[in-house]
């Protein structure tokens, strides 16, 4: 189970979903992740990743964007 998501990260996740269709998100080869603390979206993160270190804030709170969407939306 992934940790709780901050309000900042939840807003970033909603903005990402608003800008991309479900097909683009779930069929993409981009391998995106989101920091559940600061909301930074980064490339090179496996879809099922959990607790990776964020390059922006340094916390171990990055998970795959698909995992975040399924868990929080």
N, C-alpha and C positions, 0 to 999 in steps of 0.2 A: 504494500500500500504506500502511495506517495504522500508526502507531508501536505499540510494545509497550504492553500494558495492565498497570497496577499491580494488586497484590493487592486493594487497597481498591476500585478500580473494578470488578474482576472480581466481588467479593462484592456490590457494588451492582447489577451487571448480573444476577447470579443471583437476587437478591432481587426485582428488577423482574419477571423472567420468572416466578418463583414466584407473584407476585401477579396476573399477567395471563395470559390465554389467548393462544395464538398468533394467533387471529383478532383479538383486541383489539389486539395489538401491530402486526401487519402490515396491518391494515385501518383503523387509526385515522387520523384527520386531525389529531392532536395535534402532529405534527412534533417529536418529542422527540429530544434528543441526550444523550450521556454524556461526561463528561470522563474520558479514559483515565488521568489522573493521580490526581485526587482522588475520582472517582466521583460527582460532582454530576450529577444529571439535570435538564435544563433544557428549556423549551419554545421553539419557534420555530427549530428546527434542521432543515434539510433532511435527508431520509433518507440521501443520499449525501455529506453534508458530511464534510470532513476538516480537521483542524488549525484549527478555529475557536477563538477565545480564550474561555477559561472565565471566567464572571463571578465564580466563587467563588475560584479559586486564581490566575487570571491567565495560566496557561500556555496555549499554543496546542495543546491536546490534545483538543478536543471533536470528536466525530464523531456521525453519525446513529445512533440506537439500533438501527435495523435493520442497518446496516453493522457495528456492534459485535457484534451477535448472530451474524450470518453469519460473521464473521471469527474469533470467539473461543469460540463455544459449539458 
